[in-house]
Amino acid sequence: MIPKGTWVQIRSILLRPEERTGNLPEETKKVPLEMWIKGTLLDASELGEKVRIRTVTGREVTGTLCAVEPAFRHDYGAYVPEIQKITQIVKATLGEEQP
């Protein structure tokens, strides 16, 4: 049992494939429009159950419980040499380092 007050992530289907607009690529039209939201669990529950959470902005949202204490995982992709060069130029302009 996952206790009330635990940081969790839920998943909800916003639009089923048949409800989506026709102005989408074929691959996109075939799948539902999904939403994942993180927040605090409002009632003790189990993974896979429909639950209510409160987001950090105070919204109360329902969905299927899919993760407990999810990490924030994101990055900006693979290394890009041009970005390193831009960093050097900006620092040199600010007088922090030579290019």
TORKOL-4160 file (C-alpha; in steps of 0.2 Angstrom, whole numbers, padded with zeros to 4 digits, m for minus):
99
<pt num="1" X="0000" Y="0000" Z="0000"/>
<pt num="2" X="0007" Y="0017" Z="m0005"/>
<pt num="3" X="0003" Y="0029" Z="0009"/>
<pt num="4" X="m0007" Y="0046" Z="0007"/>
<pt num="5" X="0005" Y="0060" Z="0005"/>
<pt num="6" X="0018" Y="0051" Z="m0006"/>
<pt num="7" X="0025" Y="0059" Z="m0021"/>
<pt num="8" X="0018" Y="0050" Z="m0036"/>
<pt num="9" X="0015" Y="0051" Z="m0055"/>
<pt num="10" X="m0002" Y="0047" Z="m0063"/>
<pt num="11" X="m0006" Y="0044" Z="m0081"/>
<pt num="12" X="m0023" Y="0050" Z="m0090"/>
<pt num="13" X="m0029" Y="0048" Z="m0107"/>
<pt num="14" X="m0035" Y="0065" Z="m0113"/>
<pt num="15" X="m0041" Y="0059" Z="m0131"/>
<pt num="16" X="m0044" Y="0042" Z="m0138"/>
<pt num="17" X="m0037" Y="0039" Z="m0155"/>
<pt num="18" X="m0055" Y="0041" Z="m0163"/>
<pt num="19" X="m0057" Y="0057" Z="m0154"/>
<pt num="20" X="m0041" Y="0065" Z="m0161"/>
<pt num="21" X="m0041" Y="0078" Z="m0175"/>
<pt num="22" X="m0039" Y="0072" Z="m0193"/>
<pt num="23" X="m0024" Y="0085" Z="m0196"/>
<pt num="24" X="m0011" Y="0074" Z="m0188"/>
<pt num="25" X="0002" Y="0062" Z="m0195"/>
<pt num="26" X="m0005" Y="0044" Z="m0197"/>
<pt num="27" X="0006" Y="0037" Z="m0183"/>
<pt num="28" X="0000" Y="0050" Z="m0171"/>
<pt num="29" X="m0018" Y="0048" Z="m0175"/>
<pt num="30" X="m0017" Y="0029" Z="m0170"/>
<pt num="31" X="m0012" Y="0032" Z="m0152"/>
<pt num="32" X="m0021" Y="0041" Z="m0138"/>
<pt num="33" X="m0016" Y="0058" Z="m0132"/>
<pt num="34" X="m0009" Y="0055" Z="m0114"/>
<pt num="35" X="m0005" Y="0066" Z="m0100"/>
<pt num="36" X="0007" Y="0062" Z="m0085"/>
<pt num="37" X="0007" Y="0072" Z="m0070"/>
<pt num="38" X="0016" Y="0072" Z="m0053"/>
<pt num="39" X="0009" Y="0077" Z="m0037"/>
<pt num="40" X="0005" Y="0071" Z="m0019"/>
<pt num="41" X="m0006" Y="0056" Z="m0017"/>
<pt num="42" X="m0022" Y="0061" Z="m0008"/>
<pt num="43" X="m0028" Y="0043" Z="m0003"/>
<pt num="44" X="m0018" Y="0027" Z="0001"/>
<pt num="45" X="m0018" Y="0017" Z="m0015"/>
<pt num="46" X="m0009" Y="0004" Z="m0025"/>
<pt num="47" X="0000" Y="0005" Z="m0042"/>
<pt num="48" X="m0012" Y="0004" Z="m0057"/>
<pt num="49" X="m0027" Y="0011" Z="m0047"/>
<pt num="50" X="m0037" Y="0026" Z="m0051"/>
<pt num="51" X="m0031" Y="0040" Z="m0039"/>
<pt num="52" X="m0032" Y="0058" Z="m0035"/>
<pt num="53" X="m0017" Y="0069" Z="m0033"/>
<pt num="54" X="m0013" Y="0087" Z="m0028"/>
<pt num="55" X="0000" Y="0095" Z="m0039"/>
<pt num="56" X="0013" Y="0108" Z="m0034"/>
<pt num="57" X="0001" Y="0122" Z="m0041"/>
<pt num="58" X="m0013" Y="0115" Z="m0030"/>
<pt num="59" X="m0024" Y="0107" Z="m0044"/>
<pt num="60" X="m0033" Y="0091" Z="m0039"/>
<pt num="61" X="m0031" Y="0078" Z="m0054"/>
<pt num="62" X="m0036" Y="0060" Z="m0056"/>
<pt num="63" X="m0028" Y="0047" Z="m0066"/>
<pt num="64" X="m0020" Y="0030" Z="m0065"/>
<pt num="65" X="m0006" Y="0028" Z="m0053"/>
<pt num="66" X="0010" Y="0023" Z="m0063"/>
<pt num="67" X="0025" Y="0028" Z="m0052"/>
<pt num="68" X="0030" Y="0031" Z="m0034"/>
<pt num="69" X="0043" Y="0044" Z="m0030"/>
<pt num="70" X="0047" Y="0047" Z="m0048"/>
<pt num="71" X="0063" Y="0056" Z="m0053"/>
<pt num="72" X="0064" Y="0071" Z="m0063"/>
<pt num="73" X="0073" Y="0064" Z="m0078"/>
<pt num="74" X="0077" Y="0076" Z="m0093"/>
<pt num="75" X="0092" Y="0082" Z="m0102"/>
<pt num="76" X="0096" Y="0092" Z="m0118"/>
<pt num="77" X="0101" Y="0078" Z="m0129"/>
<pt num="78" X="0119" Y="0073" Z="m0135"/>
<pt num="79" X="0134" Y="0084" Z="m0134"/>
<pt num="80" X="0134" Y="0098" Z="m0147"/>
<pt num="81" X="0152" Y="0105" Z="m0150"/>
<pt num="82" X="0144" Y="0122" Z="m0156"/>
<pt num="83" X="0136" Y="0124" Z="m0139"/>
<pt num="84" X="0153" Y="0123" Z="m0130"/>
<pt num="85" X="0160" Y="0136" Z="m0142"/>
<pt num="86" X="0145" Y="0148" Z="m0138"/>
<pt num="87" X="0148" Y="0145" Z="m0120"/>
<pt num="88" X="0167" Y="0150" Z="m0122"/>
<pt num="89" X="0162" Y="0166" Z="m0132"/>
<pt num="90" X="0149" Y="0171" Z="m0119"/>
<pt num="91" X="0161" Y="0169" Z="m0105"/>
<pt num="92" X="0174" Y="0179" Z="m0115"/>
<pt num="93" X="0162" Y="0193" Z="m0118"/>
<pt num="94" X="0158" Y="0194" Z="m0100"/>
<pt num="95" X="0177" Y="0194" Z="m0096"/>
<pt num="96" X="0176" Y="0178" Z="m0087"/>
<pt num="97" X="0187" Y="0168" Z="m0099"/>
<pt num="98" X="0197" Y="0169" Z="m0115"/>
<pt num="99" X="0189" Y="0160" Z="m0130"/>
